Amino acid sequence: MRDNMGKQVTLQPITQENESECIRLQPREDQLTLVASNADSLIHATKEVTSKPHGIYAGNEMVGFILFDNEIYTDGYYWILRCMIDGKHQGQGYGKRAIQEVIYMLQERSDCRQIRVSHVPHNVAANALYKHCGFQETGELEDNGDIILGYQVRG
Ligand SMILES: CC(C)(COP(=O)(O)OP(=O)(O)OC[C@H]1O[C@@H](n2cnc3c(N)ncnc32)[C@H](O)[C@@H]1OP(=O)(O)O)[C@@H](O)C(=O)NCCC(=O)NCCS
């Protein structure tokens, strides 16, 4: 998939080689409370056996981070647990491309019926991004009040 500038947008696993590049990425200052730091997310990822951390690349440059289930989670869904685009790379379609790429990969799995994501209620950008990609609010909330959205892959 390509962004507006023609750079190819790909998801590549986080390894020892690109881990420090990932940790350096940060959202905008006013977004710091909306998402955990990438360092935190990488620690979290080691405890979540179904999920795998990936860098979001525009060409050869890592512009964002996404953590999503690579196998079905115990509740029967595939979750996108974290997604961020570095502040200086936002607004260029990378978030949208990354989510579309995850949908593309997961819809190949015969056991994937619904992809889920949640966000804090006032995260307007995340809500618009996910709806833009075909997610709908499920009407369910996480225990902490976060809004849950789902993308229906098959019935
Ligand atoms: C949410 C986030 C990942 C969007 O990434 P992005 O690359 O800037 O988004 P895109 O350029 O792909 O935008 C895609 C769509 O998302 C929506 N969107 C993105 N930023 C938005 C904003 N600031 N306000 C409202 N809608 C926004 C729009 O619908 C946009 O489509 P459009 O430009 O055609 O209107 C990015 O803002 C971010 O990293 N935020 C901080 C971390 C975060 O909140 N993560 C989500 C936690 S669940």
The ligand as an SDF file (V2000), in Angstrom:
LIG
                    3D

 48 50  0  0  0  0  0  0  0  0999 V2000
   -4.6840    8.5080   15.8380 C   0  0  0  0  0  0  0  0  0  0  0  0
   -3.4140    8.5300   14.9710 C   0  0  0  0  0  0  0  0  0  0  0  0
   -2.7610    7.1380   14.9910 C   0  0  0  0  0  0  0  0  0  0  0  0
   -3.8000    8.9220   13.5290 C   0  0  0  0  0  0  0  0  0  0  0  0
   -2.6420    8.7700   12.6980 O   0  0  0  0  0  0  0  0  0  0  0  0
   -2.4180    9.6730   11.3810 P   0  0  0  0  0  0  0  0  0  0  0  0
   -1.3890    9.0110   10.5410 O   0  0  0  0  0  0  0  0  0  0  0  0
   -2.1670   11.0820   11.7660 O   0  0  0  0  0  0  0  0  0  0  0  0
   -3.8560    9.5730   10.6780 O   0  0  0  0  0  0  0  0  0  0  0  0
   -4.1520    9.5950    9.1090 P   0  0  0  0  0  0  0  0  0  0  0  0
   -3.3720   10.7050    8.4670 O   0  0  0  0  0  0  0  0  0  0  0  0
   -3.9820    8.2400    8.5380 O   0  0  0  0  0  0  0  0  0  0  0  0
   -5.6920    9.9940    9.1020 O   0  0  0  0  0  0  0  0  0  0  0  0
   -6.7080    9.0620    8.7570 C   0  0  0  0  0  0  0  0  0  0  0  0
   -8.0390    9.5570    9.2410 C   0  0  0  0  0  0  0  0  0  0  0  0
   -8.0570    9.6170   10.6740 O   0  0  0  0  0  0  0  0  0  0  0  0
   -8.8300   10.7620   11.1040 C   0  0  0  0  0  0  0  0  0  0  0  0
   -7.9460   11.6780   11.8340 N   0  0  0  0  0  0  0  0  0  0  0  0
   -6.5960   11.6400   11.9190 C   0  0  0  0  0  0  0  0  0  0  0  0
   -6.1470   12.6490   12.7190 N   0  0  0  0  0  0  0  0  0  0  0  0
   -7.2450   13.3260   13.1230 C   0  0  0  0  0  0  0  0  0  0  0  0
   -7.4440   14.4390   13.9880 C   0  0  0  0  0  0  0  0  0  0  0  0
   -6.4180   15.0660   14.5860 N   0  0  0  0  0  0  0  0  0  0  0  0
   -8.7080   14.8520   14.2050 N   0  0  0  0  0  0  0  0  0  0  0  0
   -9.7640   14.2220   13.6310 C   0  0  0  0  0  0  0  0  0  0  0  0
   -9.6390   13.1520   12.8080 N   0  0  0  0  0  0  0  0  0  0  0  0
   -8.4000   12.7150   12.5600 C   0  0  0  0  0  0  0  0  0  0  0  0
   -9.3970   11.3710    9.8550 C   0  0  0  0  0  0  0  0  0  0  0  0
  -10.6390   10.7340    9.5900 O   0  0  0  0  0  0  0  0  0  0  0  0
   -8.3910   10.9680    8.8000 C   0  0  0  0  0  0  0  0  0  0  0  0
   -8.9050   10.9150    7.5080 O   0  0  0  0  0  0  0  0  0  0  0  0
   -8.9800   12.2460    6.5930 P   0  0  0  0  0  0  0  0  0  0  0  0
   -7.6370   12.8930    6.6880 O   0  0  0  0  0  0  0  0  0  0  0  0
   -9.2820   11.7170    5.2300 O   0  0  0  0  0  0  0  0  0  0  0  0
  -10.0690   13.0650    7.1890 O   0  0  0  0  0  0  0  0  0  0  0  0
   -2.4060    9.6170   15.4860 C   0  0  0  0  0  0  0  0  0  0  0  0
   -3.0970   10.8400   15.6290 O   0  0  0  0  0  0  0  0  0  0  0  0
   -1.7430    9.2700   16.7970 C   0  0  0  0  0  0  0  0  0  0  0  0
   -0.7120    8.5870   16.8320 O   0  0  0  0  0  0  0  0  0  0  0  0
   -2.3200    9.7320   17.9390 N   0  0  0  0  0  0  0  0  0  0  0  0
   -1.7430    9.5310   19.2530 C   0  0  0  0  0  0  0  0  0  0  0  0
   -1.8330    8.0880   19.6820 C   0  0  0  0  0  0  0  0  0  0  0  0
   -3.2580    7.6030   19.7170 C   0  0  0  0  0  0  0  0  0  0  0  0
   -4.1890    8.3030   20.1200 O   0  0  0  0  0  0  0  0  0  0  0  0
   -3.4240    6.3350   19.3020 N   0  0  0  0  0  0  0  0  0  0  0  0
   -4.7040    5.6720   19.2700 C   0  0  0  0  0  0  0  0  0  0  0  0
   -4.9380    4.9760   20.5540 C   0  0  0  0  0  0  0  0  0  0  0  0
   -6.2430    3.8180   20.3500 S   0  0  0  0  0  0  0  0  0  0  0  0
  1  2  1  0
  2  3  1  0
  2  4  1  0
  2 36  1  0
  4  5  1  0
  5  6  1  0
  6  7  2  0
  6  8  1  0
  6  9  1  0
  9 10  1  0
 10 11  2  0
 10 12  1  0
 10 13  1  0
 13 14  1  0
 14 15  1  0
 15 16  1  0
 15 30  1  0
 16 17  1  0
 17 18  1  0
 17 28  1  0
 18 19  1  0
 18 27  1  0
 19 20  2  0
 20 21  1  0
 21 22  1  0
 21 27  2  0
 22 23  1  0
 22 24  2  0
 24 25  1  0
 25 26  2  0
 26 27  1  0
 28 29  1  0
 28 30  1  0
 30 31  1  0
 31 32  1  0
 32 33  2  0
 32 34  1  0
 32 35  1  0
 36 37  1  0
 36 38  1  0
 38 39  2  0
 38 40  1  0
 40 41  1  0
 41 42  1  0
 42 43  1  0
 43 44  2  0
 43 45  1  0
 45 46  1  0
 46 47  1  0
 47 48  1  0
M  END
$$$$
